[in-house]
Amino acid sequence: MSIHANILAILLFGLVHTALAEDLGTVGPTYDIAEKDLLDTIHSRLARMVETGELSQKQNEYRDRVIGAIEQPKPLAQVKTTSTKRSFFVDPTWVLDRDIRAADGSLLFARGLKINPFDHVSLKEKLLFFDGRDRRQILFAKETLRSLDGRAKPILVAGEPLRLMRDWKRRVFYDQGGALIRKFGIRQVPAIVAQDGKRFRVDEIRP
């Protein structure tokens, strides 16, 4: 049954249940509802906020928060500047934990099947992770990008990506929430991730 059909069934059940409810009589005196309609209340509140300038102030505060979060995202606390160089490999192979079947029930992929993305695609660019608050790391990243002729994606773990984009005239990414750092097991930056056969090679480098 589709989502729309499920919703319709629930609504119909509620209507039928209400229609069949037993009349229990009058328990006490009844009164007309005196409260204003919710929409009227909201409109009145907004009108007052417009008159007093409060609405404009709220809009400006929200805009500033959004711009601030984009200009200076929250730095990732789980990484530090590289003190001891480290290199290691990450196997991207994953194993199906359940059978994958077609709509008719036929088996497409069996549980236990091992899948390596590098059997089908390749990583054409290196991934360069660095801290944009550290001038040494910014210089290292800039030199690395130049030596690789731009064949790398600069990824910040802290700092101001939009400022670097304006300065470098190229896209600069940000590891929002640290998803990539966790995936590759990176604890120090700058770090470079590259394909090595059917694995990722991770090098944490001293700037």
N, C-alpha and C positions, 0 to 999 in steps of 0.2 A: 504494500500500500504506500502511495506517495505521501510526502510531508503534508501537502495540501489536503489530501484525503483524510489523513490522521487528524489534522486540525478541525476539519469539517465534522468528523465523527465526534470529537470531544465537545464541540459547540452544540451539536444536535443532542448529545447525551445530556448536557446541562439544561437545554430547553425542555426536553421531555421530563427530566427529573423535577424541574421546577413546576411544570404543568400538573404533574401527578402528586405533588406534595400535599399532605393532608392539611385541611383548614383547621387550625388549632384554636380559632376564635380570637377574641380580643383579650390580651393579657393585661393591658393597662391603657390609660388615655393616650391618644396619639396627637401629634402636633405637626404642622407644616415645617419643612426644613427651612431654617432661617439663615443658614450659611450661604454666602455668595458662591456662585459657580466658580470652580477652580480657575477656568480660563479668564474670567473677569478679574479675579484676584491677581493673576499673573500680569494681565494687561495693565492693571492699576499700578502694580509695583514697578513695571517697566516704565510707565509714563512718569512716575515720580523720579525714577533714576535718571531719565532723560532730562527732566526739568532741573535737577540738582547737579547734573554733570557727573553723577556717580557711574552711570553706564559707560560713558566715554573713558573714565578713569580705569574701570575694570577691563575694558577692551584693550587699553594701552598696556596695562599690567600683564595681561595674557599674552599680547603680542611680544612684549619684552622677554617673557619667560620662554616662549617658543624660540625666538631668535637666539637667546642666550644658550638654550640647550643645543641648538644647531651649531652655533659658532664655537662653543666650548662644551662638548659632550663630557659626560662623567668619565674620568680616567679609570682604567682597569687596575684594581689594586693587587691582582694576583701575579703581576709581572714586575721585574726590577731590571735595572741596567746590568748588562752582562759583566760579571766579575771574573768568571772562569769559563773559557770557551768550551762549548759542548756540541757534539754532533751525534745524531741518532736517526733511526729510520722508523717510519710509521707504515704499517701494512693496512691499506684501505679495504682489504677483503672483509666482507660481512657474510653471515650465514642466515638463511631463511629459517625463522623459528616456527613456521607453520606452512601448510600447503596453500598454494594459490590456485584457485579453481575458476573456470569460466562460468558464465551465467547458467549454462546447461549442466554444470556439475563436473565437467571433464577436467582432469588435472592439467594445469599449465606448468607449474613449477613445484617440485616436491620439497617438503621440509628437509633442511640439511644441505640444500644446494649452496655452494660457495660462489660468490659473485665478486669479481674485482673490476672496478670501473675502468682500470687501465687496460683491460682486455678490449675495450670499445672506444675509449677516448684518451686523449693525452693532455697534459698540462703544458700549454704552449708558452706561458709566461711564468716567471718566478714570482713568489709572493714575498714582499719585503715588509716586515713588521718593525716599527720603531716608535720611539716616544718623541712626540713633537714639542715637548717642553725642554728637551735637551739639545742644545745647539750642536754638540758633537754628533749626535745621532742624525740631526737634520743634514749636516754636511756629509756624513757617511752615506745617508740615503740618496742625496743628490748626486754624489760621485758614483754610487753604485748604479743608479738609473742611467747615468751618462755612459758608463762602461758597458752596460747591457743594451745600449742603444734604445732605451725605453721599453725593452721587452721584460717588464716587471710591473707588478701592481704594488704601489706604495700603500701600506695599510697602517694607520695610526692606532696605537693603544692608549694614547693620551695626547692632548694638544688641540690645535685649532685647524681642522681640515680645510675649511673654507679660505682661511688666510693663506695656507700653503697652495691651494688651488689657484688663488689669484696671483701669488708670487711665481709659481712654477708654470702657469698656463697649461695645466694638465689635471686630470682627475686624480683625486686623493681619496682613498677609502678610509672607513673607520670600523674597527671590529666592535660593533655595537653589542654590548652585553658580554663580550669575550667568548663568543661561540667558536671562533676559529682558533683562538689561543687554547681553549680546552680540547678541541678536536686534535690539534697537532701536539699537545703536551708541552707547549712553549712556556718556559718560566723566566726567560731572560730575553731582553732585546738590546740592540737590533738582532733580528733573526731572519734567515732566508729559508724559504721552503721551495724545493724543486723536485721534479720527478726524477727518480733514479730507477730505471727499469719499471717494475710493477709496484714500486714503493715510493713513498715520499721521503726525501732526505731533508732533515732539519738541521741547520747550523746556527747556533747562537754565537754571535761574534762580538768581540770587544771593539768598540768604535775607536 
